[in-house]
Amino acid sequence: MSPKWTAIKAAYHLGEAWVAQQGEDADHSPVETQAIARVMDADPEYFEEVWDVWQEELLLAAYTQKQIDEARYWLEVVVIDELSKL
């Protein structure tokens, strides 16, 4: 099993991956994102803990509810459903 990051560190990496997905410059590591996806897929409680932290960061950064919903969709579909299976 992949190492388990703190929820704060995992949320940071997901945020960077999300920004990169949007076409912006980011400190993004696809390998770390994939490893986080595997851990989140295997542990639903960890998934929710990381999401709660990342959602709070998005709110503090003044993302709209629509953008937050898009980030959640991306997290569930692209990160968990696709990346965790690679």
C-alpha positions in Angstrom: 0.0 0.0 0.0 1.1 3.5 -0.7 2.3 5.8 2.2 -0.5 7.8 3.9 -0.1 11.5 3.9 -1.7 13.8 6.4 -5.0 15.1 5.2 -3.5 18.6 4.9 -0.6 17.4 2.8 -2.8 15.2 0.6 -5.2 18.2 0.1 -2.3 20.3 -0.9 -1.2 17.8 -3.5 -4.8 17.4 -4.8 -5.1 21.2 -5.0 -1.9 21.4 -7.1 -3.1 18.6 -9.3 -6.5 20.4 -9.8 -4.7 23.6 -10.7 -2.6 21.7 -13.2 -5.7 20.1 -14.6 -7.1 23.6 -15.2 -4.0 24.4 -17.3 -2.2 26.6 -14.8 1.3 26.3 -13.5 1.5 24.1 -10.4 3.8 22.2 -8.2 2.2 18.9 -9.3 3.5 15.4 -9.1 1.3 12.9 -11.0 3.0 10.0 -9.1 2.0 11.5 -5.7 -1.5 12.2 -6.9 -1.9 8.6 -8.1 -0.5 7.3 -4.7 -2.9 9.5 -2.8 -5.8 8.3 -5.1 -5.0 4.7 -4.2 -5.0 5.4 -0.5 -8.2 7.5 -0.7 -9.9 4.7 -2.8 -9.0 2.1 -0.2 -10.1 4.2 2.9 -13.4 6.1 2.6 -12.9 7.8 5.9 -9.5 9.1 4.8 -11.2 10.3 1.5 -13.7 12.3 3.4 -11.1 13.7 5.8 -8.9 14.9 2.9 -12.0 16.3 1.0 -13.0 18.2 4.1 -9.6 19.9 4.3 -9.4 20.6 0.6 -12.9 21.9 0.5 -12.1 24.3 3.3 -9.0 25.5 1.4 -11.1 26.1 -1.7 -13.6 28.1 0.3 -10.9 30.2 1.8 -9.5 30.8 -1.6 -12.9 32.2 -2.7 -13.8 29.4 -5.1 -17.5 29.5 -6.0 -19.8 26.6 -5.1 -19.9 25.6 -8.7 -16.1 25.4 -8.8 -16.1 23.4 -5.6 -18.6 21.0 -7.0 -16.5 20.6 -10.1 -13.4 19.9 -7.9 -15.4 17.2 -6.0 -16.5 15.6 -9.3 -12.9 15.7 -10.6 -11.8 14.1 -7.4 -14.3 11.3 -7.5 -14.2 10.6 -11.3 -10.7 11.4 -12.5 -8.6 10.9 -9.3 -10.4 8.0 -7.6 -12.2 6.2 -10.4 -9.3 6.5 -12.9 -6.0 7.2 -11.3 -6.4 4.8 -8.4 -6.8 1.9 -10.8 -3.6 2.6 -12.8 
